[in-house]
Amino acid sequence: MANITDELFEKSRALQLDRPSDLSRLQKRMGTRNQNGSIEIYAYIDLSSTVDLLFQLEKAALNEDYELKTVIKIAVDWLEFIASRAVPCFQLEDLSGIIQQVITELKAYDDRKKTADLLRATEHYVSQIRYWLDLEFPWPEVGSAYAAAKGDPPPNPV
C-alpha cells in the first residue's frame, strides 16, 4: 500500500475528472424547511475553511519559528472538528474516513517535510471536493432569487 500522502494526491487527481460519490449523499441531505441549499452552503464553508487552514499550516510546518507539535495539534484539532461534522451534517462519508486516516498519521509524525506534504495532500483532496460542490451549486439561480426576495433588480449576466 502506498503511503497516505501519495494516496491522497492520487485520489485528488481522480477527482479532477470524476465526481465524488460523497456529493450524491450530500445533495440528498435535507436541512430546515426540507431544503438542502443551506446544507450545501455550510459544507462549502467548512471545506473552504479547511483548505485555507491547511494551506497556512503546511507553511507553518516548514517554518522553524513554529513548534511542529503545535502545528500538528492545531491540524488534528481542526480535522477532528470537520470529521465530527462530515457525516451527521453533510453525509460526507468518504471525506470523514480519509480525514480519520490523516489524523492518525499526523499524530505519529515528527518530521517537518512529511507533515507539510501530508497537509498539502489533504488540502488538495478537500479542495477537489469543494470544487465539485461549487461547480454544481446553482449560484445564478440563488442570486436571482435572493435579489427578488429583497426587492432588488435581478443580477446582470456577465
Salt bridges, closest charged atoms under 4 A:
ASP22 OD1 - ARG25 NH2 2.44
ASP46 OD2 - ARG85 NE 2.64
GLU58 OE2 - LYS59 NZ 3.48
GLU58 OE2 - ARG120 NH1 3.03
GLU64 OE2 - ARG112 NE 3.44
ASP77 OD1 - LYS73 NZ 2.88
GLU80 OE2 - LYS107 NZ 3.46
GLU93 OE1 - ARG25 NE 3.57
ASP94 OD2 - ARG25 NH2 3.27
ASP117 OD2 - LYS113 NZ 2.87
ASP117 OD1 - ARG120 NH2 2.92
GLU136 OE2 - ARG19 NE 2.60
